[in-house]
């Protein structure tokens, strides 16, 4: 019984460690081996060994260091098996030095930024860059990434395998390129950092805290490398403004349900000031616009919806995606009324059928339009798709607060005509 309990505890510890540090470990291995696929195989073998060794001896002082050391040793063994191939000699020498080092509890270097630049090399198409980064840095499976891009699991698996092989065959280095080579990769790198952050944010304040902090660290590191780049400033500002609300995440992700006194005002002010400085450079890009939208949501007197709608309209010129159009529909609904918001949402129903925020926005607009039965159904879909228990609880409270539909009476002909006249009058006013 005790052995079973200990084995379960080791399984849980390894699972937590891989969720938190897989990207960092994989980046450190790939940088040394020059091969992402080999790094993945060696890390997997090290994890299998950990289940046996940690079960007997308990957790080592540095579990991450133990995994890195064992993975490197396994790679050395594999290279030795192929030692007649001359091109392996340099790699064997490097790995032998790593093995010979006295590293009972080595510090794991953070090579994720190098890895991101490698994954976002211009030799790969934009979709593959983001997909590969999501797998290597964020630890998503091929199936999870396929769901993001609405691809089949098999097609995404093949895309990822081809990308790793191409990086190896082309000799793409795991290094931060010179400044002149940044423009071809920077938007993809910033997108990868942002996706790392949003993955942590969606997981909730406890489960996702490490990923959010790591994304902030990488964004700050990018800023140190290029302090005058307005898009890097915009990306960092976006993360700061969003993370400033972490103290209120226990009330759900929806801004309407949060107590603003729980926000980190210092971090919020830092992010707002940073995006203002970035925009003053006159080189507007998508991350600056997103940061400006986030700042408008957090305005002291409440969201500045007209400005948000204008900014999202500008963002469409850079990213004409269903998610941006969803955000624009919500903003238009706030500025011009629920009916116009619903009209803009309608074309997105098929593409965003599996996207929880779409159903939450749809439910809110339906409720404001007085369509409470349909709003309740939409809230139900949003609850089913919500990732965190906090968001589910918030959406349930909104669903429960919906007024009950009163019995409908058949209107008389005169009242029906009057109702049509009122509706037509409102529509005319909303379009002028």
C-alpha positions as CSV (number, residue, x, y, z in Angstrom):
1,X,0.0,0.0,0.0
2,X,2.8,2.4,1.0
3,X,4.7,1.5,-2.3
4,X,1.6,2.3,-4.4
5,X,1.1,5.6,-2.6
6,X,4.8,6.5,-3.1
7,X,4.6,5.6,-6.8
8,X,1.5,7.7,-7.2
9,X,3.3,10.7,-5.5
10,X,6.3,10.3,-7.8
11,X,3.9,10.2,-10.9
12,X,2.3,13.4,-9.7
13,X,5.6,15.1,-8.9
14,X,7.0,14.3,-12.4
15,X,3.7,15.4,-14.0
16,X,3.9,18.8,-12.2
17,X,7.6,19.2,-13.1
18,X,7.0,18.5,-16.8
19,X,4.1,21.0,-16.9
20,X,6.2,23.7,-15.4
21,X,9.7,23.0,-16.8
22,X,9.3,20.9,-20.0
23,X,9.9,23.9,-22.3
24,X,13.0,24.9,-20.4
25,X,14.4,21.4,-20.3
26,X,13.7,20.7,-23.9
27,X,15.3,24.0,-25.0
28,X,18.4,23.3,-23.0
29,X,18.7,19.8,-24.5
30,X,18.0,20.9,-28.1
31,X,20.5,23.7,-27.8
32,X,23.2,21.2,-26.9
33,X,22.2,18.5,-29.3
34,X,21.2,20.6,-32.3
35,X,18.2,18.4,-32.8
36,X,14.7,19.0,-31.5
37,X,13.4,15.5,-32.2
38,X,16.4,13.9,-30.5
39,X,16.0,16.2,-27.5
40,X,12.3,15.1,-27.2
41,X,13.3,11.4,-27.3
42,X,16.0,11.8,-24.7
43,X,13.8,13.8,-22.3
44,X,11.1,11.1,-22.6
45,X,13.7,8.4,-21.8
46,X,14.9,10.4,-18.8
47,X,11.3,10.7,-17.5
48,X,10.9,6.9,-17.8
49,X,14.1,6.4,-15.8
50,X,12.9,8.9,-13.2
51,X,9.8,6.8,-12.5
52,X,12.0,3.9,-11.5
53,X,14.9,5.7,-9.8
54,X,12.8,8.2,-7.9
55,X,10.5,5.5,-6.8
56,X,13.4,3.8,-5.1
57,X,15.5,6.7,-3.8
58,X,12.9,9.5,-3.6
59,X,13.0,12.9,-5.4
60,X,16.6,14.2,-6.0
61,X,17.7,17.6,-4.7
62,X,17.3,19.1,-8.2
63,X,14.7,17.0,-10.2
64,X,15.2,19.2,-13.3
65,X,19.0,18.8,-13.1
66,X,18.7,15.1,-12.7
67,X,16.5,14.9,-15.8
68,X,18.9,17.0,-17.9
69,X,21.9,15.0,-16.8
70,X,20.3,11.7,-17.6
71,X,18.9,12.9,-20.9
72,X,22.4,14.0,-21.9
73,X,23.9,10.7,-20.8
74,X,21.4,8.8,-23.0
75,X,22.3,11.1,-25.9
76,X,26.0,10.3,-25.3
77,X,25.2,6.6,-25.5
78,X,23.3,7.0,-28.7
79,X,26.2,9.0,-30.3
80,X,28.7,6.4,-29.1
81,X,26.7,3.7,-30.9
82,X,27.2,5.7,-34.1
83,X,30.8,6.8,-33.3
84,X,32.1,5.7,-36.7
85,X,30.3,8.7,-38.2
86,X,32.7,11.6,-38.1
87,X,30.1,14.2,-37.8
88,X,29.1,13.0,-34.4
89,X,32.5,13.5,-32.8
90,X,32.1,17.2,-32.0
91,X,28.7,16.5,-30.4
92,X,30.2,13.6,-28.4
93,X,33.0,15.9,-27.1
94,X,30.5,18.5,-26.0
95,X,28.3,16.0,-24.3
96,X,31.2,14.3,-22.6
97,X,32.2,17.7,-21.1
98,X,28.7,18.0,-19.8
99,X,28.8,14.5,-18.3
100,X,32.2,15.1,-16.7
101,X,31.1,18.3,-15.0
102,X,30.3,18.0,-11.4
103,X,26.6,18.8,-11.6
104,X,24.7,17.0,-8.9
105,X,22.3,19.9,-8.9
106,X,23.1,22.0,-12.0
107,X,21.3,25.2,-12.8
108,X,19.1,24.7,-15.9
109,X,20.0,27.5,-18.4
110,X,17.0,29.2,-20.0
111,X,17.5,28.6,-23.7
112,X,13.9,29.1,-24.6
113,X,14.5,32.4,-26.4
114,X,17.1,30.7,-28.6
115,X,14.6,27.9,-29.2
116,X,11.9,30.4,-30.1
117,X,14.0,32.1,-32.7
118,X,14.9,28.7,-34.2
119,X,11.3,27.6,-34.3
120,X,10.3,31.0,-35.9
121,X,13.0,30.8,-38.6
122,X,11.8,32.3,-42.0
123,X,12.5,29.0,-43.7
124,X,9.3,27.8,-42.0
125,X,5.9,29.1,-43.0
126,X,4.1,31.3,-40.3
127,X,1.6,28.6,-39.3
128,X,4.4,26.0,-38.8
129,X,6.4,28.5,-36.7
130,X,3.6,29.0,-34.2
131,X,2.6,25.3,-34.2
132,X,6.2,24.2,-33.5
133,X,6.7,26.8,-30.8
134,X,3.4,25.7,-29.1
135,X,4.7,22.2,-29.0
136,X,8.3,22.8,-28.0
137,X,8.0,25.8,-25.7
138,X,4.4,25.5,-24.4
139,X,4.3,21.7,-24.2
140,X,1.1,21.3,-26.2
141,X,0.4,18.0,-27.9
142,X,-0.1,17.7,-31.7
143,X,-3.8,17.1,-31.0
144,X,-4.1,20.3,-29.0
145,X,-2.3,22.3,-31.6
146,X,-4.5,20.8,-34.3
147,X,-7.5,22.0,-32.5
148,X,-6.1,25.5,-32.4
149,X,-5.7,25.5,-36.2
150,X,-8.8,23.4,-36.9
151,X,-6.6,20.7,-38.6
152,X,-6.6,17.0,-38.2
153,X,-4.3,15.4,-35.7
154,X,-2.5,13.5,-38.4
155,X,-1.9,16.5,-40.6
156,X,-0.5,18.5,-37.6
157,X,1.7,15.7,-36.6
158,X,3.2,15.5,-40.0
159,X,3.7,19.3,-40.2
160,X,5.5,19.2,-36.9
161,X,7.7,16.3,-37.9
162,X,8.7,17.9,-41.2
163,X,9.5,21.2,-39.4
164,X,11.9,19.5,-37.0
165,X,13.6,17.6,-39.8
166,X,13.9,20.8,-41.8
167,X,15.6,22.6,-38.9
168,X,18.1,19.8,-38.5
169,X,18.7,19.3,-42.3
170,X,19.1,23.1,-42.9
171,X,21.5,23.5,-39.9
172,X,19.3,26.2,-38.4
173,X,21.2,27.4,-35.3
174,X,19.6,27.6,-31.9
175,X,20.8,31.1,-31.4
176,X,19.5,34.7,-31.0
177,X,20.2,36.2,-34.4
178,X,21.8,39.6,-35.1
179,X,19.5,42.6,-35.0
180,X,19.1,42.8,-38.8
181,X,17.6,39.3,-38.9
182,X,14.9,40.1,-36.3
183,X,12.1,41.5,-38.5
184,X,11.6,38.2,-40.3
185,X,11.0,36.4,-37.0
186,X,10.0,38.9,-34.4
187,X,6.2,38.8,-34.8
188,X,6.2,35.0,-34.6
189,X,8.4,35.1,-31.5
190,X,6.2,37.7,-29.8
191,X,3.1,35.6,-30.7
192,X,4.8,32.5,-29.1
193,X,5.5,34.5,-25.9
194,X,1.9,35.7,-25.8
195,X,0.5,32.2,-26.4
196,X,2.7,30.9,-23.5
197,X,1.2,33.6,-21.3
198,X,-2.4,33.0,-22.4
199,X,-2.0,29.3,-21.7
200,X,-0.9,30.1,-18.2
201,X,-3.7,32.7,-17.8
202,X,-6.4,30.3,-18.9
203,X,-5.2,27.7,-16.4
204,X,-6.0,30.0,-13.5
205,X,-4.0,31.9,-10.8
206,X,-2.4,28.8,-9.2
207,X,-2.0,26.3,-12.1
208,X,-0.8,28.9,-14.6
209,X,1.2,31.3,-12.5
210,X,4.6,29.8,-13.6
211,X,3.8,30.1,-17.3
212,X,2.6,33.7,-17.0
213,X,5.8,34.6,-15.1
214,X,8.0,32.8,-17.6
215,X,6.3,34.6,-20.5
216,X,6.8,38.0,-18.7
217,X,10.5,37.0,-18.2
218,X,11.0,36.3,-21.9
219,X,9.2,39.5,-23.0
220,X,11.4,41.5,-20.6
221,X,14.5,39.8,-21.9
222,X,13.5,40.6,-25.5
223,X,13.0,44.2,-24.4
224,X,16.5,44.3,-22.9
225,X,17.9,42.9,-26.2
226,X,16.0,45.6,-28.3
227,X,14.9,48.3,-25.9
228,X,13.6,50.7,-28.6
229,X,11.5,48.2,-30.6
230,X,7.8,49.4,-30.2
231,X,6.3,46.0,-30.9
232,X,8.3,44.4,-28.2
233,X,7.2,47.2,-25.9
234,X,3.6,46.6,-27.0
235,X,3.8,42.9,-26.3
236,X,5.3,43.5,-22.8
237,X,2.7,46.1,-22.1
238,X,-0.1,43.7,-23.1
239,X,1.3,41.0,-20.7
240,X,1.7,43.6,-17.8
241,X,-1.8,45.0,-18.2
242,X,-3.3,41.5,-18.3
243,X,-1.2,40.1,-15.4
244,X,-2.0,43.2,-13.3
245,X,-5.5,41.7,-12.9
246,X,-4.2,38.3,-11.6
247,X,-5.3,39.2,-8.1
248,X,-8.9,39.2,-9.1
249,X,-8.8,36.0,-11.2
250,X,-10.5,34.2,-8.4
251,X,-13.6,36.0,-9.6
252,X,-13.3,34.7,-13.1
253,X,-11.6,36.0,-16.3
254,X,-14.5,38.3,-17.2
255,X,-13.6,42.0,-16.4
256,X,-17.2,42.7,-15.6
257,X,-17.1,40.4,-12.6
258,X,-13.8,41.6,-11.1
259,X,-13.2,43.8,-8.1
260,X,-10.7,46.4,-9.4
261,X,-9.3,47.0,-5.9
262,X,-7.6,43.6,-6.2
263,X,-5.7,44.6,-9.3
264,X,-2.0,45.5,-9.1
265,X,-2.1,49.2,-9.8
266,X,1.6,49.6,-10.1
267,X,1.9,46.9,-12.8
268,X,-1.1,48.3,-14.6
269,X,0.3,51.8,-14.7
270,X,3.6,50.4,-15.9
271,X,1.9,48.6,-18.8
272,X,-0.2,51.6,-19.8
273,X,2.8,54.0,-19.7
274,X,4.8,51.5,-21.8
275,X,2.2,51.2,-24.6
276,X,1.7,55.0,-24.6
277,X,5.5,55.4,-25.2
278,X,5.4,52.7,-27.9
279,X,2.6,54.3,-29.8
280,X,4.3,57.7,-29.7
281,X,7.1,56.2,-31.9
282,X,4.6,56.2,-34.8
283,X,5.4,52.6,-35.9
284,X,2.1,51.0,-35.0
285,X,1.8,47.2,-35.0
286,X,-0.6,44.6,-33.8
287,X,0.8,44.1,-30.3
288,X,0.7,47.8,-29.6
289,X,-3.0,47.9,-30.7
290,X,-3.8,44.9,-28.5
291,X,-2.1,46.5,-25.5
292,X,-4.0,49.8,-26.2
293,X,-7.3,47.7,-26.2
294,X,-6.3,46.1,-22.9
295,X,-5.5,49.6,-21.4
296,X,-8.9,50.9,-22.6
297,X,-10.6,48.0,-20.9
298,X,-8.9,48.9,-17.6
299,X,-9.7,52.7,-17.8
300,X,-10.5,54.1,-14.3
301,X,-14.1,55.0,-15.3
302,X,-14.7,51.6,-16.9
303,X,-14.1,50.4,-20.5
304,X,-13.8,53.1,-23.2
305,X,-16.0,51.1,-25.7
306,X,-15.9,53.7,-28.5
307,X,-12.1,53.7,-28.4
308,X,-11.9,49.9,-28.1
309,X,-14.2,49.5,-31.2
310,X,-11.9,51.9,-33.2
311,X,-8.8,50.1,-32.1
312,X,-10.2,46.7,-33.0
313,X,-11.2,48.0,-36.4
314,X,-7.6,49.0,-36.9
315,X,-6.4,45.6,-35.7
316,X,-8.4,43.9,-38.4
317,X,-5.9,45.4,-40.9
318,X,-3.2,43.3,-39.3
319,X,-5.1,40.2,-38.1
320,X,-8.4,39.6,-39.8
321,X,-9.3,36.6,-37.6
322,X,-12.6,35.3,-36.2
323,X,-11.4,36.1,-32.6
324,X,-10.7,39.7,-33.5
325,X,-14.1,40.0,-35.2
326,X,-15.7,38.5,-32.0
327,X,-14.0,41.2,-29.9
328,X,-15.2,43.9,-32.4
329,X,-18.8,42.5,-32.3
330,X,-18.7,42.8,-28.4
331,X,-17.4,46.4,-28.6
332,X,-20.0,47.4,-31.3
333,X,-22.7,45.8,-29.1
334,X,-21.6,48.0,-26.2
335,X,-21.5,51.2,-28.4
336,X,-24.5,50.7,-30.7
337,X,-26.7,48.2,-28.9
338,X,-27.1,44.4,-28.6
339,X,-28.8,44.1,-31.9
340,X,-25.8,45.3,-33.9
341,X,-23.5,43.2,-31.8
342,X,-25.6,40.1,-32.5
343,X,-25.6,40.9,-36.3
344,X,-21.8,40.9,-36.3
345,X,-21.6,37.7,-34.3
346,X,-23.9,35.7,-36.6
347,X,-21.3,35.1,-39.3
348,X,-18.8,33.7,-36.8
349,X,-21.1,31.0,-35.3
350,X,-19.7,28.1,-37.4
351,X,-16.0,29.0,-37.1
352,X,-16.2,29.7,-33.3
353,X,-18.6,26.9,-32.4
354,X,-16.0,25.3,-30.1
355,X,-14.7,28.6,-28.6
356,X,-16.0,29.3,-25.1
357,X,-15.6,33.1,-25.2
358,X,-17.8,33.3,-28.3
359,X,-20.7,31.6,-26.5
360,X,-20.2,33.8,-23.4
361,X,-20.3,37.0,-25.6
362,X,-23.3,35.6,-27.5
363,X,-25.1,34.9,-24.2
364,X,-24.5,38.4,-22.9
365,X,-25.7,40.1,-26.0
366,X,-28.8,37.8,-26.1
367,X,-29.6,38.6,-22.5
368,X,-29.3,42.4,-23.2
369,X,-31.6,41.9,-26.2
370,X,-34.2,40.3,-24.0
371,X,-33.8,36.8,-25.5
372,X,-33.4,35.1,-22.1
373,X,-34.2,31.6,-23.2
374,X,-31.5,31.6,-25.9
375,X,-29.1,33.4,-23.6
376,X,-29.5,30.6,-21.0
377,X,-28.6,28.0,-23.7
378,X,-25.6,30.1,-24.8
379,X,-24.4,30.4,-21.2
380,X,-24.7,26.6,-21.0
381,X,-22.4,26.1,-24.0
382,X,-19.9,28.7,-22.6
383,X,-19.9,26.8,-19.2
384,X,-19.2,23.5,-21.0
385,X,-16.3,25.0,-22.9
386,X,-14.8,27.1,-20.0
387,X,-11.3,26.0,-19.1
388,X,-11.2,26.9,-15.4
389,X,-13.6,26.3,-12.5
390,X,-13.6,30.0,-11.7
391,X,-14.9,30.9,-15.1
392,X,-17.5,28.2,-15.0
393,X,-18.7,29.6,-11.6
394,X,-18.9,33.1,-13.0
395,X,-20.8,32.0,-16.1
396,X,-23.2,30.0,-13.9
397,X,-23.9,33.0,-11.8
398,X,-24.7,35.0,-14.9
399,X,-26.9,32.3,-16.2
400,X,-28.8,32.1,-12.8
401,X,-29.3,35.8,-12.8
402,X,-31.2,35.8,-16.1
403,X,-34.9,36.8,-15.7
404,X,-37.5,34.2,-16.2
405,X,-39.5,34.5,-19.4
406,X,-43.0,35.7,-18.8
407,X,-45.8,34.0,-20.6
408,X,-46.2,35.5,-24.1
409,X,-49.5,37.0,-25.1
410,X,-50.6,37.3,-28.7
411,X,-50.4,41.0,-29.6
412,X,-53.4,42.7,-31.2
413,X,-53.0,44.0,-34.7
414,X,-52.8,47.6,-33.5
415,X,-50.1,46.8,-30.8
416,X,-48.1,44.8,-33.3
417,X,-48.1,47.7,-35.7
418,X,-47.1,50.1,-32.9
419,X,-44.2,47.7,-31.9
420,X,-42.9,47.7,-35.5
421,X,-43.0,51.5,-35.7
422,X,-40.9,51.7,-32.4
423,X,-38.4,49.1,-33.7
424,X,-38.0,50.9,-37.0
425,X,-37.5,54.2,-35.2
426,X,-34.8,52.7,-33.0
427,X,-33.0,51.2,-36.0
428,X,-33.0,54.5,-37.8
429,X,-31.5,56.2,-34.8
430,X,-28.8,53.6,-34.4
431,X,-27.6,54.0,-38.0
432,X,-27.5,57.8,-38.0
